[in-house]
Amino acid sequence: MSEAYDTLNALLRARHSCRAFKPEPVPEDTVARIVSAAAQTASWCNAQPWQVTVTRGAATERFRAALVEAATSDAPCPDLPWPEGFPGVYGERRRACGYQLYEAVGIARDDHTARAEQSMLNFYLFGAPHVAIVHSEAALRAYGAMDTGGFVSNFMLAAKALGVDTIAQASVAGHAPMIRAHFGLPESRMILCAISFGIGDADHPVNRFRTARADLSDILDPRD
């Protein structure tokens, strides 16, 4: 049992949000193995509301171009409203992550133009050869989204176990209507996020920083 825990813990600590990818595609059987493992995620009443639309090759390039166009011309219209805010420690963690990112790529905190350009890389999918559009059954509302969040986490862990890097992107879901139209998805599918994935460029400075994690005492509230 300890060995299984150690393996899982190592994967959890090794996974990170990759923001620069090599162009080489991931083999189709590897993608299938990732999705097959993530499909074991628990869900309410075993509803398993998650589905993924995965691109490769020309399909990735078509979507990348469409997404960049939408990001530069359309206001965000997510299926799930963005957070109302990031109060207290949540805002502190968000800012710390942003500062680490900008420092890694040499962007000054007051260089708003460079910061905007870095943000736009989200919609270029950070150069990844693949993107998985993650969607759930809209009728299940927040509970379907919660179940699918577990699927997203397990997708990224399974990918890491197979040597594939990932980044989950809520920003992409801000263009949900365009995504449904682009891929011919029905209105009943709620777009939750994208996962860009491939082989990470370990030499790129953006992939060299790691975010801090909260102390156990900030998470665990034991009661006798």
C-alpha positions in Angstrom: 0.0 0.0 0.0 2.8 2.4 0.8 4.4 1.8 -2.6 1.2 2.7 -4.3 0.9 5.9 -2.2 4.5 6.8 -3.0 3.9 6.4 -6.7 0.7 8.5 -6.6 2.4 11.2 -4.5 5.3 11.3 -6.9 3.0 11.9 -9.8 1.1 14.6 -8.0 4.3 16.4 -7.2 5.8 15.9 -10.7 2.8 17.3 -12.6 2.8 21.0 -13.4 1.1 23.4 -15.7 3.2 23.2 -18.9 3.3 26.5 -20.9 5.6 25.5 -23.7 5.4 22.4 -25.8 7.4 20.6 -28.5 5.5 20.1 -31.8 5.8 16.3 -31.8 2.4 14.6 -31.5 1.4 12.1 -28.9 0.7 8.6 -30.2 -3.0 7.8 -30.5 -2.7 4.7 -28.3 -1.2 6.9 -25.6 -4.1 9.3 -25.8 -6.5 6.4 -25.5 -4.7 5.1 -22.4 -4.9 8.5 -20.8 -8.6 8.8 -21.4 -9.2 5.2 -20.4 -7.5 5.8 -17.0 -9.3 9.1 -16.4 -12.6 7.4 -17.2 -12.3 5.5 -13.9 -13.1 8.7 -12.0 -15.9 8.5 -9.4 -19.1 10.4 -10.1 -22.4 11.0 -8.5 -24.8 8.1 -9.2 -22.1 6.9 -11.6 -23.4 9.4 -14.1 -19.9 9.8 -15.7 -20.9 13.1 -17.4 -17.5 13.9 -18.9 -16.6 13.8 -22.5 -13.5 15.0 -24.3 -13.1 16.2 -27.9 -9.4 15.8 -28.7 -7.6 17.3 -31.7 -4.4 16.4 -33.5 -2.6 17.7 -36.5 -4.6 20.0 -38.8 -7.6 19.9 -36.4 -5.5 21.5 -33.7 -4.3 24.2 -36.1 -7.8 25.0 -37.2 -9.0 25.3 -33.7 -6.0 27.3 -32.6 -6.7 29.8 -35.3 -10.4 30.0 -34.5 -9.7 30.4 -30.8 -7.2 33.2 -31.3 -9.7 35.0 -33.6 -12.5 34.6 -31.0 -10.2 35.8 -28.2 -9.3 39.0 -30.1 -12.8 39.9 -31.2 -15.4 38.4 -28.8 -16.1 39.1 -25.2 -15.9 36.0 -23.0 -19.1 34.0 -22.6 -18.4 31.0 -20.3 -21.1 28.5 -19.6 -20.1 28.6 -15.9 -19.7 32.2 -14.6 -16.2 33.3 -13.7 -15.5 33.6 -10.0 -16.9 36.7 -8.3 -13.4 37.3 -6.9 -10.4 35.8 -5.2 -10.7 37.1 -1.6 -7.9 36.9 1.0 -5.4 34.1 0.7 -6.9 32.9 -2.6 -6.0 36.2 -4.2 -2.5 36.1 -2.6 -1.9 32.7 -4.2 -3.2 33.9 -7.6 -0.9 36.9 -7.5 2.1 34.8 -6.4 1.5 32.4 -9.3 1.3 35.3 -11.8 4.5 37.0 -10.5 6.4 33.7 -10.7 5.2 33.3 -14.3 6.3 36.8 -15.3 9.6 36.5 -13.5 10.3 33.2 -15.3 9.9 34.7 -18.7 11.5 38.1 -17.8 8.4 40.3 -17.8 8.4 43.3 -15.5 5.4 43.6 -13.2 4.5 47.0 -14.8 5.0 45.8 -18.4 1.3 45.5 -19.2 1.8 45.0 -22.9 4.1 42.0 -22.4 1.7 40.6 -19.8 -1.1 40.8 -22.3 1.0 39.0 -24.9 1.8 36.3 -22.4 -1.9 35.9 -21.6 -2.7 35.5 -25.2 -0.5 32.4 -25.4 -3.4 30.6 -23.6 -5.4 30.9 -26.9 -2.4 29.7 -28.9 -2.6 26.6 -26.6 1.0 27.3 -25.7 2.0 25.6 -28.9 0.7 22.2 -27.9 0.1 19.6 -30.6 -3.2 18.5 -29.0 -6.1 20.0 -27.0 -8.8 18.2 -25.2 -12.1 20.1 -24.9 -13.7 18.9 -21.7 -17.5 19.1 -21.5 -20.3 17.8 -19.3 -24.0 17.4 -19.4 -25.5 20.8 -18.8 -28.6 19.4 -17.0 -26.3 18.1 -14.2 -25.2 21.7 -13.5 -22.6 22.2 -10.8 -22.6 18.6 -9.8 -21.7 17.4 -13.3 -19.0 20.0 -13.3 -17.6 18.9 -10.0 -17.5 15.2 -11.2 -15.8 16.3 -14.4 -13.2 18.3 -12.4 -12.1 14.9 -10.9 -11.8 13.6 -14.5 -9.6 16.5 -15.5 -7.3 15.9 -12.5 -7.0 12.2 -13.3 -6.5 12.9 -17.0 -3.4 15.0 -16.1 -2.1 12.5 -13.7 -2.5 9.6 -16.2 -0.8 11.8 -18.8 2.2 12.5 -16.5 2.5 8.8 -15.8 2.9 8.2 -19.5 5.4 11.1 -20.0 2.9 13.6 -21.4 2.7 17.1 -20.1 -0.5 19.1 -19.7 -2.1 22.4 -18.7 -5.8 22.8 -17.8 -7.2 26.1 -19.2 -10.4 27.7 -17.9 -9.7 30.7 -20.1 -10.5 28.7 -23.2 -14.0 27.9 -21.9 -14.7 31.6 -22.0 -15.5 31.0 -25.6 -18.0 28.2 -25.1 -20.5 29.2 -27.9 -17.7 29.3 -30.5 -16.3 26.0 -29.3 -19.7 24.2 -29.6 -20.1 25.6 -33.1 -16.6 24.8 -34.1 -16.9 21.1 -33.1 -20.6 20.6 -33.7 -21.4 19.9 -30.1 -25.0 20.2 -28.9 -26.2 22.9 -26.6 -26.7 20.3 -23.9 -22.9 20.1 -23.5 -21.5 22.5 -21.0 -17.9 23.5 -21.9 -15.8 23.4 -18.7 -12.2 23.8 -19.7 -9.5 22.7 -22.2 -6.5 20.6 -21.5 -3.6 21.4 -23.9 -1.1 18.5 -23.9 2.0 17.1 -25.5 5.7 16.8 -24.7 6.8 19.8 -22.7 9.8 21.9 -23.7 11.9 21.4 -20.6 14.4 24.0 -21.8 11.9 26.8 -22.0 12.2 29.1 -18.9 8.4 29.2 -18.5 8.5 25.6 -17.5 11.0 26.0 -14.8 9.0 27.5 -12.0 6.7 25.6 -9.6 3.9 27.0 -7.5 3.8 26.6 -3.7 1.3 24.4 -2.0 -0.7 25.3 1.2 0.5 23.8 4.4 -1.4 20.7 5.7 -2.6 22.8 8.6 -4.3 25.2 6.2 -6.3 22.3 4.7 -6.9 19.7 7.3 -9.3 20.5 10.2 -9.2 17.5 12.5 -12.0 17.0 15.0 -12.1 14.6 17.9 
